């Protein structure tokens, strides 16, 4: 989330995020057309558009074929983890909407959390590299908000804990309705919450103070 792009994450008519999720043929095109507001790596700004650029990069690295991308996700993640109740939607261009449209049961989300807790191992197989898992749960380099890793929110890493009642090494997948997959290495715990919280919806300036989809 330190791409430096001037992507408008406001959830309101006409914003970048709204056009990306509901109107664009290619979700990643919206972020791709964004201007550069900061040098990459220097400034944290939550941007679901950046996540969709990552999804597009993976798609293109796999050859730009829809079926190949679907097969890759099935072979490398769903099958090894036994995630039989997960659907990941593509946009009309055939690229996964990495920021948003994934639907899974609580147990399937817990499997992803357990994979991270196990440092990338699952039933004796190294699904993700140990080094990548460690870096994913480490603070980024931005000065304004280091409490974010590789698509994970971090409890520690800054001057204060995001949740003081939880271990400093805890990190999370968090939805904008407070859905959560919380991973706590020091207590060897994964907690999944899929409930819907009726709180103020993140728009404009109040967005930075809330925990959006991650």
Buried (B, 14 or more C-beta within 10 A) or exposed (E): BBBBBBBBBBBEEEBBBBBBBEEBEBBBBBBEEBEEEBEEEEBBBBBBBBBBBBBBEBBEEBEEEBEEBBEBBBEEBBEBBEBEEBEBEBBEBBBBBBBBBBEBBEEBBBBBBBBBBBBBBBEEEEBBEEEEBEEBBBBBEBEEBBBBBBBBBBBBBBEEBBBEEBBBBBBBBBBBBBBBBBBBBEEEBBBBBBEEEEEEEBBEEEBBEBBBBB
